[in-house]
Structure formats: C-alpha cells, structure tokens
Amino acid sequence: MFEVVAFLLGLVGVILGALFLRLSFKSSSSHQGRKPIPGWNRKPADSKVGDLRVALARGSLYDYLWQQHVEGSVPVVSFWWRDQRVVSVCSPQAYKDSECLYNKASLIFGPVFEPLHGCKNIQSLNGAEWKERRKLLQGTLRGQNLRLFIDDFVNIACDLKRKWWHGEPVNLLKEMFLATLKGILDTSLGNIFKDDSEIEELANFYHICKCEMDKCILDVLPPGSPEELKFQRNLKCLQDCLNRMLKARRHGKETKKSLPLLDALLKAGVSDEVVLSDMATYLGGFHTSGYYMTWTLLYLCQHPDVQEKLYKEIEATVGEDRGEKFTAYVLTSTSYLRQVLDEAMRYSTIANFTAYITDQDLMVCGHRIPAGTSVIQAIGVTMKSAAIWECPERFNPDRFSPGLARAKRDREFRPFGTSNLRRCPANQFTYLMVSVYLFILVHGFTLHTVDREEEQMIEGVYGIATAPKDDIFIYVKPRHQV
C-alpha cells in the first residue's frame, strides 16, 4: 500500500513539474522580444499638452519625429500627445508589422480634419462605417474611370500651356493650385464656375482654412481668436460653394455626363451632410496635389539634366500622339516620368506622416504596443533616412529605375500610406493627373528658375503636406515655336 501511495505522489510531482516547466516556457516565450519602447515610461513634459509644446519648439511634428527617431535609426519611440501616450514607428520592418492597421487615430486627425471636412467625412470614419463608405467610393477614382479623366486633364494642361506661351514669370503654386483644383472639379465634383477667377477664389477659401487647421496638429485655435474667426469666415464661403455644386448636380444644372464620385454619393441616397463632407474631403486633394506639382516643377528647373532626359523619353516614346500611346504612357508605372514623380514625392517629403489606432495588442519590431494606442507612421522621416536611402539629400530619379536591383518601391516608399487596407483612395487619380500635366508642360517648354542659386534655398513648411515657405516664380520657353 505504501508503495502505491509513494508511486502516486511521485507521479503527481512529475505532472506538476511538467506543468510548471510548460507554463514557465510559455510565459518566457510570450515575453520574448517584448523590449521596452523608448520613451514609454517617461513622464509628459506638460500635464495638459504632453510633449506637444516641445514638438512645437522644434518647428514641426516632422522635425520632432526626426529627432526622436534619431534620423530614422530608431524604429519605435513613444511620447505624449496631450494626455495620451502615442507610439511613432519608422522603418520598413515597423511598417510591415503595423500594415494591418486601418482605423484612423482620431486623437491626432480629429482636430485637423473634422472642423474643415465635417465629422462624417471618409477620413474620420472607422470600423464598419468606414468599410461601407469605402465600398461605395473605392472605384470612382481608379480603374476604367481613370481613362475617362484623361481628356479633361489634357484640356486643362493645354489651357495652361497657352496661358504660359508668352514667357511671363509664372507664380508656380498659384498656377498649380488652379490646375489641380480644376482637375478635381472637371472629373469628379462638377465645375459650375464661370471663369478661373472664381475657381481661384474657391482655392483660396480652402487654402486659408487648411493652413489654420495645419496648426492644430500641435496646437488648438483659441475660441474667439482672430485665427479662429478667419477660419470660420472662409469655411462658410467654402461650404456655400459646395452647396451650390451639390444643388447644380442634383437639379441637372451641371450637365457633364459622368462625375463618378459625386454621382455615387447621390445615387446611394446618403444625407447631404455626408455628401458635403466627402465633397470637401476630395476637393481638398487639390491642396496636396498642388504642392506636389509645385515641388516637381521646381526640381526640374533646378536639374536641367533630369528635365532633358524626361523630355527625350516623352519625345521618343509618344511625341505628338495623344491616342493610345499617350494613354499607355501616362498610366504606366515603369517610365522615367514615374521615376521623376516618385523622387519628387520622396525628396519633398510631401507626405509627412499618417496615424492609426490599434484595436488589439500589436508587436512592432519586438515592442508590444497596447490596444487603443495611437500609432504614428513617420513616413516623412523614412523618406530622408540615410539608413534606407543612398545620398538621401540628393535629387536622383534613377534610384527608382525599374532595372535597379535596389529600386525602392516596397515598404521603404509608401507615400500614400503604409496600411494594406487603408491608403489614400485618390493615389491612382493623383499619379494620372500630375503625369498628364507634367507631360504636356515638359513637352511644350523648357523650364528654369529666376535665380537658380536663390531657388535652391527654398524651404519647406511641414504640415499635413509639405508646402514651400515662399512663392516660387519660374520662367518657361517654348520648345517649338508656331
């Protein structure tokens, strides 16, 4: 009997020992790679605004993230956004680990977009509501609809070409805002305006509002302040224009056969609040696209060798053809034109960051980020990191050559967002519009700055998109006299 009891006690001991070892191994495995996030345990610099005042002192969120990530060499860091911890990630591996995220971080984007675009805009939606809106609109600015837009873009670019023909100095940002806004109106929202001056006025309403909202990345407009009152005045004018556009389409006064984006919203029967919110959101694409075109043309002025190489490709591949050759060329992603556009996007860091929120714990580069944490993806820092790019401060479209073994077209280069599910819905539209404009202008003119040495010093102002600090004037000379 004693032997049986001893055997049973021994067996229980072995089982308990095995369970202890298994649990210990499991616990060890679950904690393996859970490195502390740099900055996570640090107290905020201020109990109300967190570390934002420190970031503001650096000049911009981009400058602050550049410092925090040590010029891109530290992939994961944490700091305080007002009263909440946030995490910023910055490396191809970090983007891979976080590309499953799709819900936007309202803590960061809410104060920037909702006062201007409304709380029902597609950028502010998350979860099932966002998926439903995405399903409604995702095909309106891509696929076969892109081919419908080409003639509109060509007409706008040719009007610009005729306007520039006499060689007077060109205010680049003003002209690019007008051209990109017309591109969006003519193809997607309806152009009810009688002339360019009215479209320029619309662009100015939005521009003033957006510049004020850019300040809300790190600060909030004080209620009743001159800045807040200025924002409200221009917002009302913008909303009046949007209401006129909506009524014109609904009542048949805007007679263009197809406006895929606005027509999809009207056909779905959603409320006017939703329609107007998304109209404001997509109209606002002219702002970033205008900056993008401005930087690209400036770089071509500053690098005449790149400009000439692009012209020779255009002439050899397409020439005067505006049929299928032209269409195929402006749609392809393997041309030197696309290399120039990608390098301009990288070099200008036109897109600085995006931000999502985790709906469950997430492992990024060995760090555990808790559920409910806002995650900034510092894509602007990645664009200029020497850890990723060779000579990042040099404008070099050849780095994107399809034949180059290290062509950066994967997670190193995600200007429209790193999420697999939620990138900019107008990315293909933007590429097509700027491709057509650049084709027409480079084929028609040689471009150069007023003072090359001075223009090399043009600084960027980092907001949601990177703007030139000062007006840029260029001169153009027709390549072919008529």
N, C-alpha and C positions, 0 to 999 in steps of 0.2 A: 504493500500500500504506500509506504513511504517513497519507494522508487517511482511510483506513478505520479505522486504529488510533485516530487522533485523534477520529473520529466516535464510535467505540465507547466510548472513555474519557469523552467528553463525555456520552454517553447514560447511562453508569453514574453519572456525577456528578449528573446531573439526577434519576435514580431515587433515589440515596442521599439527595439533598437533600429530595426529596418525602417519603421515608420519615421523615427526621429531623423535618420540619415536622409530619407527621401524628402521630408519636409525641409530639412536644412539645405539640401541641394536645390530644391525648388525655390526656396527663399533667396539663396545665393544667385540662382540663375535669373530670378525676376529682378534683382537689383544690379545684375551685371550690366555695365555700360551706363548706369544712371549717374552720370557725372553732374556735379553741381553747375548750375547755369551761372556764368559770370554776371555779377550784379544782382542776383535774385535775393540775396539776404541783406542787401544794402538798404538803409532807410531812405525815404524820399528826401530830396533837398528842401521841399516845402510841403506842409501837410495838406494844402488845398490844390496846388497845381503840380505837385510831384516834382519831376525833373524838367518840366517844360520851360521854366524860366532859364535854366541852364542851357537847354537846347536853343532857345531864342537868342541867348547871348553869343552862341556860336554862329549865328547868322541865319540858319535854316535847319529844318529837320535833316536834310541831306548832309549838311556839314557836321551835324551832331552824330548821325549814324556813321559817317566816315571815320570820325574819331573813335566812337565806341567799338566799331569792328576793326580798329587798327588797320585802316586802309584795305579792308577785305580779308585780313589774315585770321581773324577770329570769327568763326561761323555763327555762333549763337551768343547773344547777350540779352540782358534784361535791364529795364529801367522803369520808372514810374510815370504813367500818363495820368495826370491829375491824381485821383485816389486809387488807381488800379495799377498792378504790375502788368507790364506788357513784355513780350519777347520779340526781338528782332533777329531774323536769320539772313545769312548772306554767304552762300556758296552753292555750287551745283548740287552737292550731296544734300544740303539742307533743303533746297528746292524740291529735290526728288522725294525726300522724306515728308514734305508738307504739301505735295501736289494734290493730295486727296481732299484738302480743304476747299470749301466753296461758299460757306456763309460769310458775308462781309462783316467786318468789325464796326458796328455802329458807334462804339466809343470814339473811334477815330474819324470815320467818314460822315457820321450823322451831322455834326456841326458845320461841315463843309458843303455838303450837297443838299440836304433837306430844305434849308431856307431858300435856296435858289431853284431847285428842281421839284420840290414838294415831297412829302413823305411817302407817296405812292409810286415814285419812280423806280424803274427796274434795278437801279444801282443800290437802292436801300432795302430791297426785299430779300428775304431769306427763306429757307425751307421750301415747303410745298408751294407757297405763293410765288416764290421766285421761279421754281421749275415750271409752273403753269404759264407765267409771263414769257419765260424763255422759249417754251414750246410755241407760243403764239408768234413770236417775233424773230426767231433764230434764222429763218430762211429769207427774211425780207432784204437783207443786205449782203447776201452771198449767193453762191451757186449760179443758176441761169439768170437771176436778176441782174448780176453784175454786167452781163453783156448788154442789157437794156440801158445801162447807165453810160456806156462809153460815148455815144454821140453827144449827150449832154455835156460831158466833161470836155470833149473835143471843142464844142462850140464855145464854152467858157474860156478855154485856153486860147482859142483863135481870136476871140474878142480882146483878150489881154495882149496878145501879140500885136494886133492892130493899134491898140492904145499905146504900146511901148515903141512903135516903129520909128518915131521921130527922134528918139535918143535922149529924151529929157531924163533928169535924175529920177529914179524910182524909189519911193518910200516902201521898202520891201514888206514890212509887217502889215502896213495898211492894205497893200495890194493882195497879200496872201490871205488875210482875214476875209476880204471881199470875195476872192476866188473860191476859197473852201466853203464859205457860207452859201454862196450861190450853188455850189455843187450839191450840198445837202438839201437846199430848198428845191432845186430843179428836179432832183431824183426821188426825194423821199417825203417832203413835207408840204410842197406846193409853194410856188413863187407868185405871190399876189402883189408884189411891189412894182411900182410904175417905173422906177429907174434905180441906178446904182446908189444914188444918194440916200434913198430910203433903206436900202439893204445895209449901207454903211452905218446908218443910224441904229438899226437893229443890232448890228455887230457891236456898236459902242455901248448900248444898253447892257448887253450880256457881259462885255469885257469889264465894265465898271463893277458890276455885281460879282463877277468871278474873282477879280483882284481883291475885293473886300473879303470874299469867302476864303481865299487862299490864306489870309491872315488868321483864320480860325483853325488852321492846322495846329498852331501852337498857342493861340490866344482866342479870346471871345470878344466880339464887338460890344462895347458897353452900351446898354439900352439908353436911347435918347442922345447918344453921341453924334457929332457931325458925320462920322463914318457910317453909323447905322442908319441915319436919316437919308444919306446919299444912296445907300444900298436900297432902301425901301422905295425911294423915288424911281430909281432906274428899274427895279423889279416890277413895279406897276406898269411902266411903259413896255417892258418886255412881255408881261402877261397880256396886256392889251393886244399886242401884235400876234401872239399865239392864238388868242381867242378869235381874232379876225381870220387867221389862216384856217382854223378849225371850221368856222362857220362857212367860209368860202367853199371848202371841200364838201361839207355836209349838204349845202344847198346848191351845189352844181356850178358855182361861180368860178371855181378853179377846175378847168376842163381838161387838164392833162390826163391822157388815157390811163396811165398807171403811176401810182405813188405807193409802192408796195408796203412801206412802213405805216403810213397814216391810214391807208385803206384797211390793213389788217386790224388795226385798233378799232376803227369804226365798224367793221364787219363783225367783230367779236362782241359788240354791244356793251363794252365796259363803260364805266361812268366818265363824264367829262373830266373829273379830277384826275383819273388815271391817264386819259388821253393827253391832257395838257402836261402832266408830269413827265410822261415819256417823250412828248414833243420837245420839252425844254432840255431833257437829257440828251437826246440825239442831236438836237440843234447845237448844243454845246460842243459837239465834236469838232466844229469848225475852229474852235479856240486852240485845241492841241494840234490839230492838223495845220493850222496857220503858222504856229510856231515851228512845226516840223518842216514845212516848206521853206520858211524863212531861213532856218539854220542850214538846210541843204543847199539852197542857192548861194548863201554866204560862203560855204565851204568850197563850192565850185568856183566862186570868184577868187578865193584865196589859193586854190590849187588848179591853176590853168592846165597842168598836165592831166589831171583827172577829168577835167571838163572836156579836153580834146579827145581823150580816149573814149569817153562816153559818146561824144558826137560821132566819132568814126564808127563805133558799133551801131549806132542808130542809122547812119547813112548806109553802112554795108548790109545791115540786116533787113531794114524796112524802107529807108529812103522816103519817097513821096507817097508810098502806098498807104491808104487809110482803110483798107479792107481787112481780109483775114490775116495777112502777115502782121499788120499793125495790132490787131486784136490779140493774136497769139503772143506777140512781144510784150505788150503791157500786162498781160496776165501771167507770164512765166515768172518763176522764182529763181531761175538759173542765169539770168542776164547780168551784164555788168551794171546796168541800171539798178537792178535789185541790190547788188553789192554796194553801190553808192548810197542807196536809201537806207540799207541796214547799218552801214558805217556812220551815216549822219545821225541815225537814231541812237547808236551807241555813244558816239563822240559827244553829242549834245546832252546826253543823259536826259532825253526829253521826258521819259517816264522815270520818276524817282523811286517810287515805292507803291506797293499795294498792301492790303491788310485783310486778314480773315480772322475768324474766331473758331477755336477748337470746340467740337461738340463731345469729345471724349479725350482721355489722355493720349498724348502723341509723343513718340520717340523721334527726336531730330538730332542727328549726329551724336547719338549716345546720351542726350539730355532728355529727361522726361518733362514735357510741358503739360501742366494740368488742364483738364477740361474747363472750358469757359474762359480761356486766356486769349486775349487779342494777340495775333502773330503778325508782325510787320515783315514783309519780304522786301529787303533793301536792294531792289534790282538796280537802282542808280549807282550804288557803291560797287556792285558786281561789274557793272559796265566799265568802270575805270580801275579795276583792281589789277595790279601787276602780278598777283598770284595766278591770274587767269589769262590775261592778255599780254602779248609781247608788245612793248612800247605803247602802252595804252594812251599816252598823251599825244600820239601821232595819228593824224587822219590818214587812214590807209584802207581803202575799199578792198584791196587784194586779200586782206585777211579773211574775207568771206567768199573767196573764189571756190566754186564747186570742186575744182580739181586739186585743192589744197588738202593735204591729209588732216590738218588740224583746223579746217574751216569750222567756225563757231556757230553752229546752228542748232545746238541741243539746249541743255539746261543752262549753259553759260550765257545764252542770249534769249531771254524771254521778255521782250519789251511790252508785250500786251498782257502780261500776267503769267504766273507760274502754275496756276491751278489747272489740273486736267479737265475740270468740269466748267470752270468759270473764267474765261478770258474775255478781253474786250470784244463785244459782239460785232463791232464795226471794223475789225482788223483787216479783213479782205477788201472791204469798201475803201478804207484809207489807203492801202497799198495801191489799189487801182486808180483812185483819184489823183494821188500825187505822182504816180507813174505817167499818166496821160499828160498832166500839166508839165512835168519835167521834160518829157519827150518833146512836146511842142515848143517849149521855150529854148531848150538847148539846140534843137534842130534849126530854130529860127534866128538865134542870136549868139554872139559871144558875150559873156558876162564878166564885168570886172568892177571892183570897188572903187570908190572915190580916192581913197588913200589906203593902200594895202597895209602899210605898217600900222596905221591907226586902227584899221578894222580887225587886225589880228588880235587886238586887245579887247574886243567886245566881250563883256562879262555876261554870265547867265544869272538869272534870279530864280532860285529854286522854290517852286510851289508844288501844286499837284502836277503841273508840267513846267518845264524849264523855259523861261522867257528871256529874250535879250534885254539887258538893262537899259540900253539906249536905242533910239531909232537907227535903222540901218538904211543907208542910201547906196544904190548901185547904179552903174551905167550899163547900157546894152548897145550893141552894134549889130545891125542886121548882117547875117552871113550871106544872104542872096538879095541883091538889090533888084527891084521890079521896075 
